[in-house]
Amino acid sequence: MNTKAKKTTYQEVTIPAKGATAVIRDVVRTLKKADSNKPPSEKSRLVSKLLNDKNKEDIIEAALLKYYSAEELKPYQAELIKMQKHLETTGKKMIVLFDGRDASGKGGTIRRVSRYMNEKHYRIVAPGKPNDYQKTELHMKRYIEHFPHGGEIVLFDRSWYNRAMVEPVMGFCTQEQYKRFLKKVIAYEQNFILDAGKTILLKLYYSVTKDEQAARFERRKNDPLRQWKLSEIDLQAQDLWDEFTEKKRVMLRRTHTKMSPWNIIRSDDKHLARLETLKLILNSVRYRGRSKTLDFKTNSKVVIPGDVEHKRMKKEKKKYGRATG
């Protein structure tokens, strides 16, 4: 993104590389000055009668912040299209797992990742509860059935790692099934990663704090457009916080390997989580035409290697009797 400040107009807003909030306040003040010289439309006059100055500023600031966030993602979203072309040309396959607690931002991130991608060469898979027939089959089978073809990307909105987190906590699997999964899952992953070197596996875990998760649940309860997101598990997530935390710790200890590592993404700030996710995906493939000017370095405060996260959790459990999340 061009970081040089330009004259601000209604038609064009270029955001310089400094604090977004500070910049937006400057833009709001500029727009208010410009507004005084521009005849208001009929709709603007009607809205003005209903809103005081503070409301107007809040609305403009929110709109500009949304614009700023979307614009910051676009260069990376454009790179995804180049990466897709490379995968198509080479016949390689990519699997991206989006795992984490409820309300950790997985769905919104997937939407930003796939926003401009070539729809012919990617799929989003969000498996629901297994039916009675699937319960009698190998756990991995219903995921393997959705694996990518050559040149394709599959984004899993929750993955086979449900068996390491949600299922044992909620009683959806037996302890024997849970232990067997942890024992065998890495072997499964190695098999399809090593399949002629054609499959790229990226495991992402979105880590939201307990307070932020509670706030997001509250918004879902009160917003008719989000109420459909509330599930039975959501309603118990806060009460079962420590149980999910312990399962996360064990999962990282048992399933973070050099060949298929976990990337923990701090997701209280949704925009930063989305931006860093784009970088992680792009960094997982060497493709032609990669931008020479774009910053692909991940933010170490947002993206944490799985083994580093596990060490933190292990230290907390030893000191306090439990990890924080």
C-alpha positions, 0 to 999 in steps of 0.5 A, a space after each residue: 500500500 502506498 504510504 505517502 499521505 495525499 489530499 483527502 477527498 470523499 472519492 479517495 482516502 489514502 491511509 499513511 503508515 501510522 496508527 490507524 485510529 490517529 489517522 482516522 481522526 485526522 480524516 474525520 476532521 478533514 471530511 467534516 471541513 469538506 462537508 461544510 462546503 458541500 450541499 447535503 443530500 436529502 438523505 444526509 439532511 434526514 440523518 443529520 436530524 437524528 444524529 448529534 455530532 458525536 454520532 456522526 463522528 463515530 459512524 464516519 470513524 467506524 466506516 473508515 476503520 473498516 475501509 482501512 482494514 479491508 485495504 490493508 488485506 487486499 495486496 495479500 489477497 491479490 498474492 493468493 491469486 498468484 499462489 493459486 495459479 502456481 498450485 494449478 500449474 504445478 499440480 500441488 494441493 493445499 489443506 488449511 486447518 482453521 481450528 480453535 475455540 468457539 467465537 475465535 474468529 475462524 469463520 470471518 478469517 476464512 471469508 477474508 482468505 477466500 474473498 477474491 480467490 478463484 472459486 474453481 480452485 478452492 473449497 470451504 469444508 465445514 463438517 457437521 456432526 457425524 451421522 450414525 453411519 459415519 460414526 461406525 467408520 474411521 474418524 479420518 474418512 469423512 475428512 479425507 473424502 474432502 481432500 483437494 485435487 491437484 491444483 486445489 486448496 481446501 479450507 477446513 472450518 474445524 477439522 479432524 482435530 475436533 477429536 482432540 478438543 471438542 469431542 472429548 470435552 463434550 463427551 462425543 467420543 470415548 476416552 479410547 477413541 480420543 487416545 487412539 486419535 492422538 497416537 495415530 494422527 501424525 502418521 496419517 498426516 505424514 502419509 498424505 504430506 509425503 504423497 509425492 511431495 504434492 500436499 501442503 498442510 497448514 495447521 492454524 489454531 485461533 486463540 481467543 481470551 476468555 473475556 473476549 470470547 464472553 463479549 463475542 457470545 454476548 454480541 451474538 445473543 443480542 444481535 438477530 443477525 448473529 444469533 444463528 451462530 450460537 450453538 449448544 457448545 457455545 453456551 457451555 464454552 465459558 464453563 468448560 474453559 479450563 477443560 478445553 485449555 487442558 485439551 489444547 495443551 495436550 494436543 500441542 504436545 502430541 501433534 506439533 511436529 517439524 513436518 506438520 507444526 501448529 501455528 497459534 494465532 492470537 485472535 482478540 484483534 480480528 483484523 490482525 489475525 486475518 492479516 497474519 493468516 494471509 501471510 502464513 498461507 503465502 509463506 507456506 508456498 514458493 510461487 512465481 511473481 511474489 511481490 518484492 515490496 510487500 511485507 510477508 514477515 509475521 508479527 511475533 506477538 500474533 503468530 506463536 509457534 505451537 511448541 512455544 505456546 505449549 512451553 508457556 502453557 506447561 510453565 503456567 500449569 506447573 506454577 498455577 495448577 492450570 494454563 490460562 488459555 
